[in-house]
Amino acid sequence: MPAVSKSQQKAAGAALAAKRGDTSVGELQGASKSMYQSMSEEQLEELASTKRKDKPDHKGHTRH
């Protein structure tokens, strides 16, 4: 499952870093904290490794 937005990819990267012990779990907030608790390291790796080109900054937001 690839990330659908840059913000989702960043949150997955933060959660992945915490899973691996590179950052503190206490530093996680919002989506990254939820992802840390509900997703495996493999799932987070897949989201975080998605190419960023042509991804919107946030899911579902359109600019006018």
JOQUIWO-V444630 format. One record per backbone hydrogen bond with DSSP energy under -1.0 kcal/mol. NH is the residue of the N-H (numbers start at 1). CO is the residue of the C=O. If there is no record, write none. Layout:
nh | co
NH | CO
NH | CO
This chain:
nh | co
6 | 56
7 | 57
9 | 5
10 | 6
11 | 7
12 | 8
13 | 9
14 | 10
15 | 11
16 | 12
17 | 13
18 | 14
19 | 15
20 | 16
22 | 17
27 | 24
28 | 25
32 | 29
34 | 30
35 | 31
36 | 32
37 | 33
38 | 34
39 | 35
44 | 40
45 | 41
46 | 42
47 | 43
48 | 44
49 | 45
50 | 47
55 | 52
